[in-house]
Amino acid sequence: EEAVATYKQRWQIETCFRAMKSSGFNIEDTHLLDIDRIARLTAMVCIALAWAYLVGEHKDINVKTIRILKHGKRAKSLIKYGLEEIANVLLRPLYKPKFDVFKFLSCT
């Protein structure tokens, strides 16, 4: 049981790294070398990652559930789902969101 719990934690970390590297944030494409710039970028990406996760989770629970595939996993991650919603709000002026994605950036 302990091994399964540990693996679940590891899988969450791997999912986070995948999101940062190739599933929307593409952090490696910056080719930054300066450690201070990398640190600032990583901090910003962590904030964006948390924002996307919260938006995706809210949309999954309250607006439209992510489709479950035959093998039992979601068709897309909560992060990807949230990132798509944020992109729609920011990039499509005529898009009418069902909730305010910016409220997740506030601590209040």
N, C-alpha and C positions, 0 to 999 in steps of 0.2 A: 504493500500500500504506500509505503514511504517513497519507493522508487517511482510509482505512478504520479504521486504528488510533485516530486522533484521534476519529472519529465514535463508535467503540465506547466510548471513555472518556466522551465527552459524553453518550451514551445512559445510561450508568450513573449519572451525576450527575442527569440528568432523571428517571430512575426513583426516585432517592432523594428528589428534591424532590416528586414526585407522591405518594410514600408519606407524606411529612411534611405535605403540604397536603390531600390528599383521599382517600387510600387507607388509612385506618385511624387516623391520628394527628390529622388535622384541626386542625393548629396555628393556622390562620387564624381558626377559630371562637372563639378565646380573646379576640380584640379587645384584646389588651394594647397599651399605648402606652409604658409605662415601659421604657427600654432595658435596665436591669438585670434586670427581670423577664423580658423577652424573651430576654436572654442566658442566664439560668438555665433557662428553659423549653426553649430550643434545645439546651442541653447535656443536659438530661434526655431530650429526644426523640432526640437522637443516640445516647445509651446504649440507649434502648428500641429504636431502629431496628437497631442492631448486634445486640442480643439477639434480636429477631425474625428477622433475617437468619440468624443462626447456628442458631437452632431450626429454621427452615424448611429450611435446607440439610441439617441432620442428618436431619430427618424425610424429606426427599426422597431422600436417599441410603440411609438405613438402615431406614426404616419403610414408606413408601408413596411411590412416585415420582409427581410431579405429571404429570397427563395432558398429552400433547403434542397440540396442535390441528392441523388439516389444513395450516395455513400454516407449521407448524414451530415455533411458539412455545408456551411453557407456558400452560396454562389459567389459572394465577395466578402471581404473582411469589413468590419465596422469602420475601420480607418478609411478604406477605399470608398465606402458608401458615404461617409461624412465628407471626404475630400471632394467627391463629385458634387455634393449639394453645395458646398462652399464655393466651388468653381462656378456652378450655375448662378449663384447669387452675385458673384463678383464679375462674371464675364458676359452674362446675358441680361441686358437691361430690361427686357420685357418679361423675364421669368418672374413668376409670382410664387414665392416660397410659402409653405404652410406654417412655418414658424420662423422666428428670428434667430438666425445662426450666430449673430453677434452677441446674444445674451450669454453665451457660453464662455466668452472672454472676460466677463465680469465676475468678480468675487461676491457680488451682492445679489 
